[in-house]
Structures are given as structure tokens and as C-alpha cells.
Amino acid sequence: ITGEWNGNIEVLPSEPPYSRTVYVSGKWTLSTQEQRAGGGTVIIVADGGEIVIPEGGQLNCVNEGRVIVLRGGKITGKGLLTFPNGSGDDYSYNAGIIDIGELNNNGGTVYNYNTMTIDGIYGGAVNSTYINHGKVKIDHSIEGSGSSNTRLKNGCWWECTNKMELKIIEMGPTS
């Protein structure tokens, strides 16, 4: 997506072996319906690219779908971003900016190397893991969402303004 695209992409939720790679160097504004990315689909937000998840909308990665935000890329909006229900070596990665309403790390691993600002965070499935080497600012855990399953390996800045539930917190020496 090099220009502007408004709406969802129907072929992304396909199951393997029909995985897709979507490069976003322009602006992709999702609809308020769920956009699924599954079957090994990888969404890469390049330098200068942006995905907007509007309030009521969601980008839901399932079945080994992944999101990679490169430096200079961003995901914004008041909607919900769900990282994959991890299996094997699947992970999502942020080196850009993620500034959204809600985040659900549904049992996957998320690496953060830049900035994430999130209003509400879901715990997701067992062994949801955040590996943080950037700056994360969260307002609160979403009550009853299983955040007690969440593991945090923090090497930098992790801030929660209100109640945060975590199962395990490992703090690096300079965090």
C-alpha cells in the first residue's frame, strides 16, 4: 500500500499455504469491521507508513499472522490491535510508534524497541510475553481479560498509570 487505502483486505485471513505479505508505506485506514490477518500473513509497516485502526475497528492477527512496525512506521487510532496467538518462533515487532486504544497480546511474543502508548491492555492467553527495550505507557489492564497470564521482560521503560496485572516481571539492570 503506497498511497491511501480505506477499508479491509478480504484475502488476508486465508489459512496456509495462502499466506500474504503486505507492505504499508502509505496510509491504510481500516474500516470499523474486524480485519483479520492469519495463515502466516505478515504486515510490515515501513518508514513513513501508517495503519489507522478507528474506534470500533480491529486488526486481529491469528494463526501465525504477524505485524512488524519498522522505524518511522506507525499504527494509530482508538481501535484494537491483537497480536498473534503464538506458536513456534512467531512474534510481532515494533521499532516505530504504536499509539492505540487497546492491545491484546493473545499468547504471542511482542518485541518493542521504540514507543507504545496504549489505553487498555488485555492479558490474552497463557504466556503472553512482552520484551521491552523501548518506552511503553499503558493506562490500565482491562479487567477480567486474563492479564495475570502476561509476562514482562523489561530492559527500559514500562509505565502504567492505573492497575496493571502481570504474572511475571523481569527487570533489566538499567530499566
Contacts in CASP RR format, 6 or more apart in sequence:
PFRMAT RR
TARGET T0000
AUTHOR 0000-0000-0000
METHOD contacts of the structure
MODEL  1
ITGEWNGNIEVLPSEPPYSRTVYVSGKWTLSTQEQRAGGGTVIIVADGGE
IVIPEGGQLNCVNEGRVIVLRGGKITGKGLLTFPNGSGDDYSYNAGIIDI
GELNNNGGTVYNYNTMTIDGIYGGAVNSTYINHGKVKIDHSIEGSGSSNT
RLKNGCWWECTNKMELKIIEMGPTS
1 22 0 8 1.000
1 23 0 8 1.000
1 24 0 8 1.000
1 25 0 8 1.000
1 26 0 8 1.000
1 27 0 8 1.000
1 28 0 8 1.000
2 25 0 8 1.000
2 26 0 8 1.000
3 25 0 8 1.000
3 26 0 8 1.000
3 27 0 8 1.000
4 26 0 8 1.000
4 27 0 8 1.000
4 28 0 8 1.000
4 29 0 8 1.000
5 26 0 8 1.000
5 27 0 8 1.000
5 28 0 8 1.000
5 29 0 8 1.000
6 28 0 8 1.000
6 29 0 8 1.000
6 31 0 8 1.000
7 28 0 8 1.000
7 29 0 8 1.000
7 30 0 8 1.000
7 31 0 8 1.000
7 35 0 8 1.000
8 30 0 8 1.000
8 31 0 8 1.000
8 33 0 8 1.000
8 34 0 8 1.000
8 35 0 8 1.000
9 22 0 8 1.000
9 35 0 8 1.000
11 18 0 8 1.000
11 20 0 8 1.000
12 20 0 8 1.000
12 22 0 8 1.000
12 35 0 8 1.000
12 36 0 8 1.000
12 37 0 8 1.000
12 38 0 8 1.000
12 41 0 8 1.000
13 36 0 8 1.000
13 37 0 8 1.000
13 38 0 8 1.000
13 39 0 8 1.000
13 41 0 8 1.000
13 62 0 8 1.000
14 20 0 8 1.000
14 38 0 8 1.000
14 39 0 8 1.000
14 41 0 8 1.000
15 38 0 8 1.000
15 39 0 8 1.000
15 63 0 8 1.000
16 39 0 8 1.000
16 40 0 8 1.000
16 63 0 8 1.000
16 64 0 8 1.000
18 39 0 8 1.000
19 38 0 8 1.000
19 39 0 8 1.000
19 40 0 8 1.000
19 41 0 8 1.000
19 42 0 8 1.000
20 41 0 8 1.000
20 42 0 8 1.000
21 41 0 8 1.000
21 42 0 8 1.000
21 43 0 8 1.000
21 44 0 8 1.000
22 37 0 8 1.000
22 41 0 8 1.000
22 42 0 8 1.000
22 43 0 8 1.000
22 44 0 8 1.000
23 44 0 8 1.000
23 46 0 8 1.000
24 43 0 8 1.000
24 44 0 8 1.000
24 45 0 8 1.000
24 46 0 8 1.000
24 49 0 8 1.000
24 50 0 8 1.000
24 51 0 8 1.000
25 46 0 8 1.000
25 47 0 8 1.000
25 48 0 8 1.000
25 49 0 8 1.000
26 48 0 8 1.000
26 49 0 8 1.000
26 50 0 8 1.000
27 49 0 8 1.000
27 50 0 8 1.000
27 52 0 8 1.000
28 50 0 8 1.000
28 51 0 8 1.000
28 52 0 8 1.000
29 51 0 8 1.000
29 52 0 8 1.000
29 54 0 8 1.000
30 51 0 8 1.000
30 52 0 8 1.000
30 53 0 8 1.000
30 54 0 8 1.000
30 57 0 8 1.000
30 58 0 8 1.000
30 59 0 8 1.000
31 54 0 8 1.000
31 57 0 8 1.000
32 54 0 8 1.000
32 55 0 8 1.000
32 56 0 8 1.000
32 57 0 8 1.000
33 57 0 8 1.000
34 57 0 8 1.000
34 58 0 8 1.000
34 60 0 8 1.000
35 57 0 8 1.000
35 58 0 8 1.000
35 59 0 8 1.000
35 60 0 8 1.000
36 60 0 8 1.000
36 61 0 8 1.000
36 62 0 8 1.000
37 43 0 8 1.000
37 59 0 8 1.000
37 60 0 8 1.000
37 61 0 8 1.000
37 62 0 8 1.000
37 65 0 8 1.000
37 66 0 8 1.000
37 67 0 8 1.000
38 61 0 8 1.000
38 62 0 8 1.000
38 63 0 8 1.000
38 64 0 8 1.000
38 65 0 8 1.000
38 84 0 8 1.000
39 62 0 8 1.000
39 63 0 8 1.000
39 64 0 8 1.000
39 65 0 8 1.000
40 63 0 8 1.000
40 64 0 8 1.000
40 65 0 8 1.000
40 66 0 8 1.000
41 61 0 8 1.000
41 65 0 8 1.000
41 66 0 8 1.000
42 65 0 8 1.000
42 66 0 8 1.000
42 67 0 8 1.000
42 68 0 8 1.000
43 51 0 8 1.000
43 59 0 8 1.000
43 61 0 8 1.000
43 65 0 8 1.000
43 66 0 8 1.000
43 67 0 8 1.000
43 68 0 8 1.000
44 68 0 8 1.000
44 70 0 8 1.000
45 51 0 8 1.000
45 67 0 8 1.000
45 68 0 8 1.000
45 69 0 8 1.000
45 70 0 8 1.000
45 73 0 8 1.000
45 74 0 8 1.000
45 75 0 8 1.000
45 96 0 8 1.000
46 70 0 8 1.000
46 72 0 8 1.000
46 73 0 8 1.000
47 70 0 8 1.000
47 71 0 8 1.000
47 72 0 8 1.000
47 73 0 8 1.000
48 72 0 8 1.000
48 73 0 8 1.000
48 74 0 8 1.000
49 72 0 8 1.000
49 73 0 8 1.000
49 74 0 8 1.000
50 73 0 8 1.000
50 74 0 8 1.000
50 75 0 8 1.000
50 76 0 8 1.000
51 59 0 8 1.000
51 74 0 8 1.000
51 75 0 8 1.000
51 76 0 8 1.000
52 75 0 8 1.000
52 76 0 8 1.000
52 77 0 8 1.000
53 59 0 8 1.000
53 75 0 8 1.000
53 76 0 8 1.000
53 77 0 8 1.000
53 78 0 8 1.000
53 79 0 8 1.000
53 80 0 8 1.000
53 81 0 8 1.000
53 100 0 8 1.000
54 77 0 8 1.000
54 78 0 8 1.000
54 79 0 8 1.000
55 77 0 8 1.000
55 78 0 8 1.000
55 79 0 8 1.000
55 101 0 8 1.000
56 78 0 8 1.000
56 79 0 8 1.000
56 80 0 8 1.000
57 79 0 8 1.000
57 80 0 8 1.000
58 79 0 8 1.000
58 80 0 8 1.000
58 81 0 8 1.000
58 82 0 8 1.000
59 67 0 8 1.000
59 75 0 8 1.000
59 80 0 8 1.000
59 81 0 8 1.000
59 82 0 8 1.000
60 80 0 8 1.000
60 82 0 8 1.000
61 67 0 8 1.000
61 82 0 8 1.000
61 83 0 8 1.000
61 84 0 8 1.000
61 92 0 8 1.000
62 82 0 8 1.000
62 84 0 8 1.000
62 85 0 8 1.000
62 106 0 8 1.000
63 84 0 8 1.000
63 85 0 8 1.000
64 84 0 8 1.000
64 86 0 8 1.000
64 87 0 8 1.000
64 90 0 8 1.000
65 84 0 8 1.000
65 90 0 8 1.000
66 83 0 8 1.000
66 84 0 8 1.000
66 90 0 8 1.000
66 91 0 8 1.000
66 92 0 8 1.000
66 93 0 8 1.000
67 75 0 8 1.000
67 81 0 8 1.000
67 83 0 8 1.000
67 92 0 8 1.000
67 93 0 8 1.000
68 92 0 8 1.000
68 93 0 8 1.000
69 75 0 8 1.000
69 93 0 8 1.000
69 94 0 8 1.000
69 95 0 8 1.000
69 96 0 8 1.000
69 97 0 8 1.000
69 98 0 8 1.000
69 114 0 8 1.000
70 95 0 8 1.000
70 96 0 8 1.000
71 95 0 8 1.000
71 96 0 8 1.000
71 114 0 8 1.000
72 95 0 8 1.000
72 96 0 8 1.000
72 97 0 8 1.000
73 96 0 8 1.000
73 97 0 8 1.000
74 96 0 8 1.000
74 97 0 8 1.000
74 98 0 8 1.000
74 99 0 8 1.000
75 81 0 8 1.000
75 97 0 8 1.000
75 98 0 8 1.000
75 99 0 8 1.000
75 100 0 8 1.000
76 97 0 8 1.000
76 98 0 8 1.000
76 99 0 8 1.000
76 100 0 8 1.000
77 99 0 8 1.000
77 100 0 8 1.000
77 101 0 8 1.000
78 100 0 8 1.000
78 101 0 8 1.000
78 119 0 8 1.000
79 100 0 8 1.000
79 101 0 8 1.000
79 102 0 8 1.000
80 100 0 8 1.000
80 101 0 8 1.000
80 102 0 8 1.000
80 103 0 8 1.000
80 104 0 8 1.000
81 98 0 8 1.000
81 100 0 8 1.000
81 102 0 8 1.000
81 103 0 8 1.000
81 104 0 8 1.000
82 103 0 8 1.000
82 104 0 8 1.000
82 105 0 8 1.000
82 106 0 8 1.000
83 92 0 8 1.000
83 103 0 8 1.000
83 104 0 8 1.000
83 105 0 8 1.000
83 106 0 8 1.000
83 107 0 8 1.000
83 108 0 8 1.000
83 110 0 8 1.000
84 90 0 8 1.000
84 92 0 8 1.000
84 106 0 8 1.000
84 107 0 8 1.000
84 108 0 8 1.000
85 106 0 8 1.000
85 107 0 8 1.000
85 108 0 8 1.000
85 125 0 8 1.000
86 106 0 8 1.000
86 107 0 8 1.000
86 108 0 8 1.000
86 109 0 8 1.000
90 108 0 8 1.000
90 109 0 8 1.000
91 108 0 8 1.000
91 109 0 8 1.000
91 110 0 8 1.000
91 111 0 8 1.000
92 108 0 8 1.000
92 109 0 8 1.000
92 110 0 8 1.000
92 111 0 8 1.000
93 110 0 8 1.000
93 111 0 8 1.000
93 113 0 8 1.000
94 110 0 8 1.000
94 111 0 8 1.000
94 112 0 8 1.000
94 113 0 8 1.000
94 114 0 8 1.000
94 116 0 8 1.000
95 113 0 8 1.000
95 114 0 8 1.000
96 113 0 8 1.000
96 114 0 8 1.000
96 115 0 8 1.000
97 114 0 8 1.000
97 115 0 8 1.000
97 116 0 8 1.000
97 117 0 8 1.000
98 112 0 8 1.000
98 115 0 8 1.000
98 116 0 8 1.000
98 117 0 8 1.000
98 118 0 8 1.000
99 115 0 8 1.000
99 116 0 8 1.000
99 117 0 8 1.000
99 118 0 8 1.000
100 117 0 8 1.000
100 118 0 8 1.000
100 119 0 8 1.000
101 118 0 8 1.000
101 119 0 8 1.000
101 120 0 8 1.000
102 118 0 8 1.000
102 119 0 8 1.000
102 120 0 8 1.000
102 121 0 8 1.000
102 122 0 8 1.000
102 142 0 8 1.000
103 116 0 8 1.000
103 118 0 8 1.000
103 120 0 8 1.000
103 121 0 8 1.000
103 122 0 8 1.000
104 121 0 8 1.000
104 122 0 8 1.000
104 123 0 8 1.000
104 124 0 8 1.000
104 145 0 8 1.000
105 121 0 8 1.000
105 122 0 8 1.000
105 123 0 8 1.000
105 124 0 8 1.000
105 128 0 8 1.000
105 129 0 8 1.000
105 130 0 8 1.000
105 150 0 8 1.000
106 122 0 8 1.000
106 124 0 8 1.000
106 125 0 8 1.000
106 128 0 8 1.000
107 124 0 8 1.000
107 125 0 8 1.000
107 126 0 8 1.000
107 127 0 8 1.000
107 128 0 8 1.000
107 129 0 8 1.000
107 149 0 8 1.000
108 125 0 8 1.000
108 127 0 8 1.000
108 128 0 8 1.000
108 129 0 8 1.000
109 129 0 8 1.000
109 130 0 8 1.000
109 131 0 8 1.000
110 129 0 8 1.000
110 130 0 8 1.000
110 131 0 8 1.000
111 131 0 8 1.000
111 133 0 8 1.000
112 130 0 8 1.000
112 131 0 8 1.000
112 132 0 8 1.000
112 133 0 8 1.000
112 134 0 8 1.000
112 136 0 8 1.000
113 133 0 8 1.000
113 134 0 8 1.000
114 134 0 8 1.000
114 135 0 8 1.000
115 134 0 8 1.000
115 135 0 8 1.000
115 136 0 8 1.000
116 135 0 8 1.000
116 136 0 8 1.000
116 137 0 8 1.000
117 136 0 8 1.000
117 137 0 8 1.000
117 138 0 8 1.000
118 136 0 8 1.000
118 137 0 8 1.000
118 138 0 8 1.000
118 139 0 8 1.000
119 138 0 8 1.000
119 139 0 8 1.000
119 140 0 8 1.000
120 138 0 8 1.000
120 139 0 8 1.000
120 140 0 8 1.000
120 141 0 8 1.000
120 142 0 8 1.000
121 138 0 8 1.000
121 140 0 8 1.000
121 141 0 8 1.000
121 142 0 8 1.000
121 145 0 8 1.000
121 147 0 8 1.000
121 150 0 8 1.000
121 164 0 8 1.000
122 141 0 8 1.000
122 142 0 8 1.000
122 145 0 8 1.000
122 146 0 8 1.000
122 147 0 8 1.000
123 141 0 8 1.000
123 142 0 8 1.000
123 145 0 8 1.000
123 146 0 8 1.000
123 147 0 8 1.000
123 148 0 8 1.000
123 149 0 8 1.000
123 150 0 8 1.000
123 165 0 8 1.000
124 145 0 8 1.000
124 146 0 8 1.000
124 147 0 8 1.000
124 149 0 8 1.000
124 150 0 8 1.000
125 149 0 8 1.000
126 149 0 8 1.000
127 149 0 8 1.000
127 151 0 8 1.000
128 149 0 8 1.000
128 150 0 8 1.000
128 151 0 8 1.000
129 150 0 8 1.000
129 151 0 8 1.000
129 152 0 8 1.000
129 153 0 8 1.000
130 136 0 8 1.000
130 150 0 8 1.000
130 151 0 8 1.000
130 152 0 8 1.000
130 153 0 8 1.000
130 154 0 8 1.000
130 158 0 8 1.000
131 153 0 8 1.000
132 152 0 8 1.000
132 153 0 8 1.000
132 154 0 8 1.000
132 155 0 8 1.000
132 156 0 8 1.000
132 157 0 8 1.000
132 158 0 8 1.000
133 155 0 8 1.000
133 156 0 8 1.000
134 155 0 8 1.000
134 156 0 8 1.000
134 157 0 8 1.000
135 156 0 8 1.000
135 157 0 8 1.000
135 159 0 8 1.000
136 157 0 8 1.000
136 158 0 8 1.000
136 159 0 8 1.000
137 159 0 8 1.000
137 160 0 8 1.000
137 161 0 8 1.000
138 158 0 8 1.000
138 159 0 8 1.000
138 160 0 8 1.000
138 161 0 8 1.000
138 164 0 8 1.000
139 160 0 8 1.000
139 161 0 8 1.000
139 162 0 8 1.000
140 160 0 8 1.000
140 161 0 8 1.000
140 162 0 8 1.000
140 163 0 8 1.000
140 164 0 8 1.000
141 147 0 8 1.000
141 160 0 8 1.000
141 163 0 8 1.000
141 164 0 8 1.000
141 165 0 8 1.000
143 163 0 8 1.000
146 165 0 8 1.000
147 164 0 8 1.000
147 165 0 8 1.000
147 166 0 8 1.000
148 165 0 8 1.000
148 166 0 8 1.000
148 167 0 8 1.000
149 167 0 8 1.000
150 165 0 8 1.000
150 166 0 8 1.000
150 167 0 8 1.000
151 166 0 8 1.000
151 167 0 8 1.000
151 168 0 8 1.000
151 169 0 8 1.000
151 170 0 8 1.000
152 158 0 8 1.000
152 166 0 8 1.000
152 168 0 8 1.000
152 169 0 8 1.000
152 170 0 8 1.000
153 170 0 8 1.000
154 169 0 8 1.000
154 170 0 8 1.000
154 171 0 8 1.000
154 172 0 8 1.000
154 175 0 8 1.000
155 171 0 8 1.000
155 172 0 8 1.000
155 174 0 8 1.000
155 175 0 8 1.000
156 174 0 8 1.000
156 175 0 8 1.000
157 175 0 8 1.000
158 175 0 8 1.000
END
